[in-house]
Amino acid sequence: MSFINEKERELTRRISGQALARIDEGGLLPTPENYEMWFAYYSRNVPDLVKVIDGLIDAKQPISEYICQELYQRFLSDIRNEEAVRRAGEQVQSTIDDVASMVSGVRSATENYGMTLDEVNTRITQAKDAKEVQDAVQIASKKTKSMIEQNRELEDRLRESNKVMDELKRDLEHTRREAMTDGLTGLANRKCFDEELDRTLQDANHRHGMFTLLMLDIDYFKSFNDNFGHQVGDQVLRLVARTLKDGLKGKDFAARYGGEEFAIILPDTDLSGAIIVGNALRKAVAGKDVINRSTGKVLGRITMSVGVAEFSKEKTSEELIERADGALYTAKHNGRNQVAAAPAGNRS
């Protein structure tokens, strides 16, 4: 048995060394998420992650900080959340079993207490003198005290169980929020966006409503990232996210779609209104200086291209995304730093 354990320890040490070496060689931040991702890659226990990373390596594409974050969100965050939910479920079951056992014990004690009272009543009825009555009353008093103590203990345990349940509820809500949030920008992540777009599309189809989808992409982000480093690149992504958040209102929904691409859902907004919003956001981003925080040096400004598509009775989210992506491609092709609108779809 010790031989197997030593073998496992040696394998873990080797994989851990490979993960740390890759983080160091890539100039990546030694965060728990990066370590977990590279450990999963070298241990080959998440096949889809391995396939994507192998493809990037074969294409000689540098795996930057933001790519690592995308891969982590895509392949590992759900695994971590599933584990958190599993542990919470086990704790809930343990608490339920504990309370059920306690209630069962009190039920049994209550039945015994009832039998004791019947017995005491019989003794008192058949008592021949005051001492027999006193003895019967003492038995009843002793059993009553025991019953009160058991009920008090049950109340304490139930209060404690309620506290545990409240904590689990908070933990699960936190886990749910984490699962739906992009760790770098604080915006909704791709998974959350997909669910929100599906809901919005179904609602619009049901009530014959309108909404528009904006796909936004930072122009020349890869060059900016390569020139100034991934930390500045991350700073740019956070800057854009803050600018988008500040420029939206009400039920408008912004998400990081992937890499340097963002998506916005504008409920109850037609195409012309969405174009106005897209241009306002584009200009707001273009007006921000990117500053190296460590030196205070202004590194320049960034721009965004925007594709806009109005809901046109599409049955699936993919159809609408495809139209918005096509408009985004047009904006890029026509010179970037502009808004392009998708042609109206089939409204039949």
DAGI-V898403 format. One record per pair of residues at least 12 apart in sequence whose C-alpha atoms are under 6 Angstrom apart, sorted by sequence separation. I is the first residue (numbers start at 0). J is the second residue. D is the distance in Angstrom with one decimal. If there is no record, write none. Layout:
# DAGI-V898403
<<I J D> <I J D>>
This chain:
# DAGI-V898403
<<179 191 5.0> <252 264 5.1> <288 300 5.1> <251 264 5.9> <326 339 5.3> <251 265 4.9> <326 340 5.4> <308 323 4.8> <326 341 4.9> <119 135 5.4> <285 301 5.5> <307 323 5.2> <285 302 4.9> <306 323 5.2> <18 37 4.9> <322 341 6.0> <18 38 5.3> <306 326 4.4> <306 327 3.7> <281 303 5.7> <305 327 5.3> <304 330 5.8> <14 41 5.9> <304 335 5.3> <304 336 4.7> <306 338 5.9> <303 336 5.0> <304 337 5.2> <305 338 4.6> <306 339 5.1> <307 340 4.7> <308 341 5.1> <311 344 5.3> <302 336 5.4> <306 340 5.8> <312 346 5.6> <311 346 5.3> <27 64 5.9> <270 309 5.5> <217 259 5.7> <216 259 5.9> <216 260 4.4> <215 260 5.6> <215 261 5.0> <214 261 5.9> <214 262 4.6> <213 262 5.6> <213 263 5.0> <212 263 5.8> <212 264 4.8> <184 237 4.9> <211 265 5.2> <210 265 5.6> <184 240 5.9> <210 266 4.4> <210 267 4.9> <209 267 5.1> <210 268 5.0> <188 254 5.6> <187 254 4.5> <188 255 5.4> <189 256 5.1> <186 254 5.2> <218 302 5.6> <218 303 5.3> <217 303 4.5> <216 303 5.5> <216 304 5.4> <215 304 5.7> <215 305 4.5> <214 305 5.7> <214 306 5.1> <213 306 5.6> <213 307 4.6> <212 307 5.8> <212 308 5.4> <211 308 5.7> <211 309 4.2> <211 310 5.7> <210 310 5.6> <64 229 5.9>>
